[in-house]
Amino acid sequence: MIAWLESLPTLVAGILVVGGFVASTLALGYLVARFTSQEVRAAHTDRAGFILAVIGVVYAVLLAFVAIGVWERFQEAEARTFEEAGSLANVYRDSQSFPHSERLRATLRLYVRSVIADEWPKMNRGEESEISNALLEAADRDVRALPVTSARLQNIAAQMLVAMDTALADRQTRLTIDFIGINSIMWIVLIVGAYITVAYTYLFGFDRTVMQQLMIGGLSLVVGIVLFLVMALDYPYRGSISVEPHAFSSLLHSLSVIGP
């Protein structure tokens, strides 16, 4: 269910998640007000308010913890793309110091193009590109096979090996982040906790039902928006709110400026 919602456009997913949560909590609140007397609810207002304060703090801390963790993972995913692109740019630039390195540079250009055209759309569907993987491994083999005939070239080759290892590690991290989302048990805790937190407002005694609905709707709206934010950022490379391949598009332009 969560995966299906994450695959929808942002506006549609937002309406379904936020609107659905607000509508369901309002409907439940209306039923409670309809079938219980105002006197009964008013008699429990003080105790319900105290318990709601405790539950609200616990749930707010949990929700904030998850939201911050998801946002940090989103930022890390974006940073990894630029680090990978930067390492590949260094390899491409340093390869010009070696004779007959045209195949290596051509492989790197093909890899960057495959990441943009093939791997990124597949990552948006939770898949991995075998073409991109094969091209990067081929580039790594070409770097390790470069002829080292002087101390200067040896230093350059060492730098290139470090850069290639960094690019390989960044790509692996990028793919791992794309396949790891919030655990299903955590989603259950977040959703159940949201309904329990809002449900305690049903126990307050309001003189007018419309005021109760307004307060329940406001609380539900805030909680629903945060839940939607967590869901939208859960998988950094999927959905309409996702990391774009800007780093690789910029890298492809840089490679054309450096030359074949």
Order of alpha helices (4+ residues) and beta strands (2+ residues): alpha-alpha-alpha-alpha-alpha-alpha-alpha-alpha-alpha-alpha-alpha-alpha
